[in-house]
Amino acid sequence: MTLRLGFETSLESPQGVGAKEMAQVANKLSKGRINIELFPDQQLGTGPQMIEMVKKGELDIFQGGAGMFSAMEPRLNVFDIPYLFESVEQAYKVLDSKFGKEMLATLEPHGLKGLSFWENGIRSTTNNVRPITKPDDIKGLKMRVMPANPVHVMLWKGLGAEPTPLPFGEIYDKLKRGELDGQEHPIAPIYAGKFYEVQKYLSLTKHMYGPLIQITNLEKFKAMPKATQNILLKASYAGV
């Protein structure tokens, strides 16, 4: 069995490192029967496009920010509440609880099986205009926000910014050309995207913890033998 796994960031990013670990664990537990091929850097499309591919059975596995799924399942907007968690450790306890399992299960009516939550980090802000030390510093900034997520748009509008929904792969060039002032991500994607090459200021606003969600097609998952399902779930958690 060969499964294709797509994601937006590079193979060297934490997502990529986790995906490689998942592939190794799946291959080992299955004694070579399960091979997971990795497609980083939006090779197969943007995050929302890959979600649709999984729903249609055209892609086996995708992992992306929880906010990408909120247009489909509004209950996942809970993770977009600013300063919801006091620490990453607190977030882990919530995601590993019964509540976390209930949140993954909300994807099933949409034809998706939530395999696990993955680490994404706490979001902070970069821009080319000024350091952000108070809410008023955000006013007037042209900020990239996550596509297909109205909560993010409303948040940045409420702070006085000019939000622009944009796929991850288009951020660097827009920043370089000055069409955007800034963006917000956890530190790892900021580093993996090399935004430090085109941004002057990194402000550790730590305004939101949004986990990644790894998904597969629900019907395909149900059709797998129970042993294969268990291996896939164990491998998914190994990559977290």
Protein Blocks (a to p, Z undefined) as FASTA:
>chain_A
ZZddddfbdfkbmklmmmmmmmmmmmmmnnopaccdddehhlnocfklmmmmmmnopafb
dcddfklmmmmmmmlmmmmpghkbfbfklmmmmmmmmklmmmmmmmmmnopacfbdcdeb
jaddddfkbccfbfklmgopacdddehilklmmmmmmnopacddddfklmmmmmmnopaf
bdcddfklmmmnommmmcfbdcdfklaccdddddddfklmmmpcfklmmmmmmmmmmmZZ
